[in-house]
């Protein structure tokens, strides 16, 4: 899987703000609370951000600290 612009935007945000990078480049949503067709579906960070934030996805990725999966909310900072 190649690095998407959303993941790169998050890396740049973290470097600029001097915060640790927690965002994962992908997630398969294997959390027990996922009871729909997203369970086990591997998605890139970009796909997840677009699904959750639509047209504002790139802005969100470049301006906020992402610490959990946008789809299943699995913590990436633990």
C-alpha positions as CSV (number, residue, x, y, z in Angstrom):
1,X,0.0,0.0,0.0
2,X,1.4,3.4,-0.9
3,X,1.4,6.3,1.4
4,X,-1.6,8.5,0.7
5,X,-1.9,12.3,0.9
6,X,-3.9,12.1,4.1
7,X,-1.3,10.1,5.9
8,X,1.4,12.4,4.6
9,X,-0.6,15.4,5.7
10,X,-0.9,13.9,9.2
11,X,2.9,13.3,9.3
12,X,3.6,16.9,8.3
13,X,1.1,18.2,10.9
14,X,2.8,16.1,13.7
15,X,6.3,17.3,12.6
16,X,5.1,20.9,12.5
17,X,3.4,20.7,15.9
18,X,6.1,18.6,17.4
19,X,3.7,15.9,18.5
20,X,4.2,12.1,18.2
21,X,2.8,10.5,15.1
22,X,0.2,7.9,16.1
23,X,-2.0,7.6,13.0
24,X,-1.8,4.3,11.2
25,X,-1.6,4.1,7.4
26,X,-4.4,1.5,7.5
27,X,-6.8,-0.3,9.7
28,X,-8.9,-3.5,9.3
29,X,-11.5,-2.6,12.0
30,X,-11.3,-5.9,13.8
31,X,-12.8,-4.5,17.0
32,X,-15.6,-6.4,18.6
33,X,-18.0,-3.4,18.5
34,X,-17.9,-3.3,14.7
35,X,-21.1,-5.2,13.6
36,X,-21.4,-4.1,10.0
37,X,-19.6,-4.6,6.6
38,X,-16.6,-2.5,7.9
39,X,-15.4,-5.4,10.1
40,X,-12.3,-6.9,8.6
41,X,-12.2,-4.4,5.7
42,X,-8.7,-3.1,5.2
43,X,-8.8,0.7,4.5
44,X,-6.2,3.3,4.1
45,X,-6.2,6.4,6.3
46,X,-7.3,8.4,3.3
47,X,-10.3,6.1,2.7
48,X,-11.3,6.3,6.4
49,X,-10.9,10.1,6.5
50,X,-13.0,10.6,3.4
51,X,-15.7,8.3,4.8
52,X,-15.9,10.2,8.0
53,X,-15.2,13.8,7.0
54,X,-16.1,14.0,3.3
55,X,-14.8,17.2,1.6
56,X,-13.1,18.3,4.8
57,X,-10.9,15.1,5.1
58,X,-7.7,16.6,3.9
59,X,-8.1,19.7,6.1
60,X,-8.8,17.5,9.1
61,X,-5.7,15.3,8.4
62,X,-3.5,18.4,8.1
63,X,-4.8,20.3,11.1
64,X,-5.6,17.9,13.9
65,X,-3.8,15.2,15.9
66,X,-5.2,11.8,14.9
67,X,-4.8,9.3,17.7
68,X,-7.4,6.7,16.8
69,X,-9.0,5.1,13.8
70,X,-11.6,7.4,12.3
71,X,-13.8,4.4,11.5
72,X,-13.7,2.0,14.5
73,X,-12.1,4.4,17.0
74,X,-9.4,1.9,17.9
75,X,-6.7,3.8,19.8
76,X,-3.4,4.1,18.0
77,X,-1.6,5.8,20.8
78,X,-1.8,2.9,23.4
